[in-house]
């Protein structure tokens, strides 16, 4: 069965990008959702997240999950907050 690519960003990934705590990550996601006029039940895509922060599409890092699937690590260091 082919793997389905994840299109929505989660708070854990925001924590990794910005080296922040969980509460700050949720607050950031909430602020961006409000910017795009989304409610709490609607997901925020990676492209919306990076567009909000001014990162161009070709600079968005690729991700691979660790074996335990708990933390995503960037393959490249092209995005440095």
Backbone as a printed PyTorch tensor [residue, N CA C, xyz], in Angstrom:
tensor([[[  0.8480,  -1.1790,   0.0000],
         [  0.0000,   0.0000,   0.0000],
         [  0.8970,   1.2470,   0.0000]],

        [[  0.6510,   2.2190,  -0.8940],
         [  1.4920,   3.4120,  -0.9420],
         [  1.2800,   4.2840,   0.2900]],

        [[  2.3500,   4.9420,   0.6770],
         [  2.2990,   5.8170,   1.8460],
         [  1.5890,   7.1240,   1.4950]],

        [[  0.6940,   7.5640,   2.3620],
         [ -0.0180,   8.8220,   2.1690],
         [  0.8180,   9.9320,   2.7830]],

        [[  1.0940,  10.9410,   1.9910],
         [  1.8900,  12.0640,   2.4690],
         [  1.0570,  12.9540,   3.3930]],

        [[  1.6730,  13.4260,   4.4320],
         [  1.0160,  14.3110,   5.3900],
         [  0.9910,  15.7200,   4.8120]],

        [[ -0.1770,  16.3620,   4.7990],
         [ -0.2550,  17.7180,   4.2650],
         [ -0.5360,  18.7500,   5.3480]],

        [[ -0.9720,  18.3150,   6.5200],
         [ -1.2740,  19.2430,   7.6030],
         [ -0.1390,  19.2670,   8.6170]],

        [[  0.1860,  20.4580,   9.0710],
         [  1.2570,  20.6150,  10.0450],
         [  0.6860,  20.4340,  11.4430]],

        [[  1.4750,  19.8610,  12.3090],
         [  1.0640,  19.6140,  13.6930],
         [  1.9420,  20.4120,  14.6420]],

        [[  1.4630,  20.5760,  15.8600],
         [  2.1920,  21.3690,  16.8510],
         [  3.5810,  20.8020,  17.1250]],

        [[  3.7270,  19.4970,  17.0960],
         [  5.0320,  18.8850,  17.3550],
         [  6.0560,  19.3260,  16.3100]],

        [[  5.6170,  19.4530,  15.0620],
         [  6.5260,  19.8870,  14.0010],
         [  6.8900,  21.3570,  14.1640]],

        [[  5.9400,  22.1660,  14.6180],
         [  6.2350,  23.5790,  14.8850],
         [  7.2690,  23.6750,  16.0110]],

        [[  7.1460,  22.8150,  17.0140],
         [  8.1190,  22.7850,  18.0970],
         [  9.5200,  22.5220,  17.5550]],

        [[  9.6400,  21.5940,  16.6180],
         [ 10.9410,  21.2560,  16.0530],
         [ 11.4960,  22.4310,  15.2520]],

        [[ 10.6560,  23.0630,  14.4300],
         [ 11.1160,  24.1810,  13.5980],
         [ 11.6400,  25.3440,  14.4230]],

        [[ 10.8990,  25.6990,  15.4740],
         [ 11.2130,  26.8980,  16.2330],
         [ 11.8470,  26.6290,  17.5880]],

        [[ 12.0830,  25.3650,  17.9020],
         [ 12.6690,  24.9960,  19.1850],
         [ 11.8930,  25.6610,  20.3290]],

        [[ 10.5760,  25.4660,  20.2980],
         [  9.7020,  26.0950,  21.2790],
         [  8.9690,  25.0270,  22.0860]],

        [[  8.2440,  25.4710,  23.0910],
         [  7.4610,  24.5070,  23.8680],
         [  6.1080,  24.2800,  23.1860]],

        [[  5.3710,  23.3050,  23.6980],
         [  4.1120,  22.8890,  23.0960],
         [  3.0780,  24.0130,  23.0980]],

        [[  2.9880,  24.7260,  24.1790],
         [  1.9950,  25.7930,  24.2810],
         [  2.2480,  26.8960,  23.2460]],

        [[  3.5010,  27.2500,  23.0580],
         [  3.8450,  28.2580,  22.0520],
         [  3.5100,  27.7660,  20.6570]],

        [[  3.7620,  26.4950,  20.3840],
         [  3.4550,  25.9210,  19.0680],
         [  1.9530,  25.9800,  18.7920]],

        [[  1.1410,  25.6130,  19.7670],
         [ -0.3170,  25.6830,  19.5870],
         [ -0.7690,  27.1350,  19.4010]],

        [[ -0.1640,  28.0400,  20.1180],
         [ -0.5170,  29.4560,  20.0020],
         [ -0.1750,  29.9720,  18.5970]],

        [[  0.9780,  29.5670,  18.0780],
         [  1.3690,  29.9810,  16.7360],
         [  0.4000,  29.4440,  15.6870]],

        [[  0.0330,  28.1670,  15.8140],
         [ -0.9080,  27.5780,  14.8610],
         [ -2.2610,  28.2760,  14.9220]],

        [[ -2.7040,  28.6050,  16.1190],
         [ -3.9760,  29.3060,  16.2870],
         [ -3.9270,  30.6770,  15.6200]],

        [[ -2.8270,  31.3910,  15.8090],
         [ -2.6690,  32.7210,  15.2180],
         [ -2.6900,  32.6440,  13.6860]],

        [[ -2.0280,  31.6480,  13.1200],
         [ -1.9880,  31.4950,  11.6610],
         [ -3.3570,  31.0790,  11.1340]],

        [[ -4.0450,  30.1740,  11.8430],
         [ -5.4020,  29.7900,  11.4200],
         [ -6.3250,  31.0060,  11.4090]],

        [[ -6.2300,  31.8610,  12.4250],
         [ -7.0420,  33.0760,  12.4650],
         [ -6.7160,  33.9890,  11.2900]],

        [[ -5.4460,  34.0710,  10.9340],
         [ -5.0230,  34.8900,   9.7970],
         [ -5.6960,  34.4300,   8.5110]],

        [[ -5.8100,  33.1260,   8.3240],
         [ -6.4250,  32.5650,   7.1250],
         [ -7.9370,  32.3730,   7.2580]],

        [[ -8.5160,  32.7650,   8.3830],
         [ -9.9630,  32.6720,   8.5610],
         [-10.4700,  31.2600,   8.7830]],

        [[ -9.6420,  30.4180,   9.3720],
         [-10.0280,  29.0290,   9.6330],
         [-10.4400,  28.8810,  11.0910]],

        [[-11.3330,  27.9300,  11.3370],
         [-11.7000,  27.6690,  12.7220],
         [-10.8140,  26.5630,  13.2970]],

        [[-11.0090,  26.2360,  14.5500],
         [-10.1320,  25.2930,  15.2520],
         [-10.1770,  23.8790,  14.6740]],

        [[-11.2790,  23.5150,  14.0350],
         [-11.4050,  22.1630,  13.4970],
         [-10.7070,  21.9890,  12.1570]],

        [[-10.3980,  23.0890,  11.4990],
         [ -9.7590,  23.0160,  10.1950],
         [ -8.2470,  22.9420,  10.3440]],

        [[ -7.6390,  22.0990,   9.5620],
         [ -6.1960,  21.9440,   9.6210],
         [ -5.4650,  23.0460,   8.8780]],

        [[ -4.2100,  23.1960,   9.2230],
         [ -3.3360,  24.1730,   8.5810],
         [ -2.3100,  23.3930,   7.7730]],

        [[ -2.1980,  23.6880,   6.4920],
         [ -1.2730,  22.9390,   5.6490],
         [  0.1500,  23.4640,   5.8080]],

        [[  1.1050,  22.6220,   5.4170],
         [  2.5030,  23.0400,   5.4330],
         [  2.6970,  24.2810,   4.5620]],

        [[  2.0770,  24.2890,   3.3860],
         [  2.2630,  25.4280,   2.4780],
         [  1.7040,  26.7140,   3.0880]],

        [[  0.5590,  26.6520,   3.7710],
         [  0.0120,  27.8430,   4.4300],
         [  0.9390,  28.3140,   5.5440]],

        [[  1.4620,  27.3640,   6.3060],
         [  2.3520,  27.6990,   7.4040],
         [  3.6000,  28.4190,   6.9050]],

        [[  4.2470,  27.8530,   5.8790],
         [  5.4780,  28.4480,   5.3710],
         [  5.1970,  29.7270,   4.5830]],

        [[  4.0630,  29.7980,   3.9030],
         [  3.6870,  31.0250,   3.2020],
         [  3.5030,  32.1630,   4.2000]],

        [[  2.8690,  31.8690,   5.3320],
         [  2.6560,  32.8770,   6.3720],
         [  3.9930,  33.4310,   6.8740]],

        [[  5.0030,  32.5670,   6.9750],
         [  6.3210,  32.9740,   7.4620],
         [  7.2330,  33.4790,   6.3490]],

        [[  6.7080,  33.5390,   5.1180],
         [  7.4730,  34.1070,   4.0120],
         [  8.5080,  33.1880,   3.4000]],

        [[  8.3580,  31.8860,   3.5840],
         [  9.3020,  30.9250,   3.0260],
         [  8.7740,  30.4720,   1.6740]],

        [[  9.6150,  30.5730,   0.6440],
         [  9.2200,  30.1690,  -0.7090],
         [  9.1410,  28.6540,  -0.8010]],

        [[  8.3680,  28.1580,  -1.7500],
         [  8.1170,  26.7280,  -1.9070],
         [  9.3600,  25.8770,  -2.0430]],

        [[ 10.3660,  26.3530,  -2.7800],
         [ 11.5530,  25.5340,  -2.9880],
         [ 12.4630,  25.4990,  -1.7620]],

        [[ 12.1870,  26.3200,  -0.7610],
         [ 12.9670,  26.3040,   0.4750],
         [ 12.3320,  25.4540,   1.5710]],

        [[ 11.1410,  24.9190,   1.3130],
         [ 10.4640,  24.0950,   2.3150],
         [ 11.2020,  22.7700,   2.4380]],

        [[ 11.6300,  22.4180,   3.6540],
         [ 12.4210,  21.1880,   3.8240],
         [ 11.5890,  19.9240,   3.6370]],

        [[ 12.2600,  18.8560,   3.2240],
         [ 11.6360,  17.5380,   3.1630],
         [ 11.8320,  16.8750,   4.5120]],

        [[ 10.8960,  16.0350,   4.8950],
         [ 10.9600,  15.4120,   6.2010],
         [ 10.9430,  13.9090,   6.0930]],

        [[ 11.6160,  13.2860,   7.0190],
         [ 11.5050,  11.8410,   7.1500],
         [ 11.2820,  11.5330,   8.6170]],

        [[ 10.3890,  10.5920,   8.8860],
         [ 10.0810,  10.2700,  10.2750],
         [ 11.1370,   9.3550,  10.8570]],

        [[ 11.3860,   9.5340,  12.1540],
         [ 12.2590,   8.6000,  12.8570],
         [ 11.5410,   7.2630,  12.9790]],

        [[ 12.2630,   6.2690,  13.4110],
         [ 11.6700,   4.9400,  13.5320],
         [ 10.4940,   4.9140,  14.4980]],

        [[ 10.5480,   5.7350,  15.5370],
         [  9.4530,   5.7340,  16.5140],
         [  8.2900,   6.6350,  16.0910]],

        [[  8.4110,   7.3390,  14.9420],
         [  7.3600,   8.1950,  14.3880],
         [  6.9000,   9.2920,  15.3490]],

        [[  7.7510,   9.7180,  16.2500],
         [  7.3320,  10.7390,  17.2010],
         [  7.8160,  12.1350,  16.8190]],

        [[  9.0080,  12.2420,  16.2590],
         [  9.5560,  13.5500,  15.9330],
         [ 10.0000,  13.5560,  14.4780]],

        [[  9.6550,  14.6090,  13.7590],
         [ 10.1030,  14.7590,  12.3820],
         [ 11.4010,  15.5540,  12.3670]],

        [[ 12.3300,  15.1360,  11.5610],
         [ 13.5930,  15.8310,  11.4270],
         [ 13.7540,  16.2880,   9.9780]],

        [[ 14.2240,  17.5070,   9.7660],
         [ 14.4230,  17.9550,   8.3920],
         [ 15.5840,  17.2120,   7.7450]],

        [[ 15.4410,  16.9010,   6.4330],
         [ 16.5300,  16.2760,   5.6890],
         [ 17.5970,  17.2980,   5.3370]],

        [[ 17.1760,  18.5350,   5.0910],
         [ 18.1340,  19.5700,   4.7380],
         [ 17.9870,  20.7330,   5.7150]],

        [[ 18.9540,  21.5800,   5.7220],
         [ 18.9270,  22.7320,   6.6140],
         [ 18.5880,  24.0080,   5.8480]],

        [[ 17.7540,  23.9070,   4.7920],
         [ 17.4320,  25.0610,   3.9730],
         [ 16.5130,  26.0540,   4.6870]],

        [[ 15.7970,  25.6290,   5.7200],
         [ 14.9380,  26.5260,   6.4710],
         [ 15.5130,  26.6920,   7.8590]],

        [[ 15.9060,  27.9140,   8.1620],
         [ 16.5180,  28.2080,   9.4510],
         [ 15.8000,  29.3920,  10.0730]],

        [[ 14.8750,  29.1650,  11.0270],
         [ 14.0930,  30.2780,  11.5970],
         [ 14.9220,  31.2460,  12.3890]]])
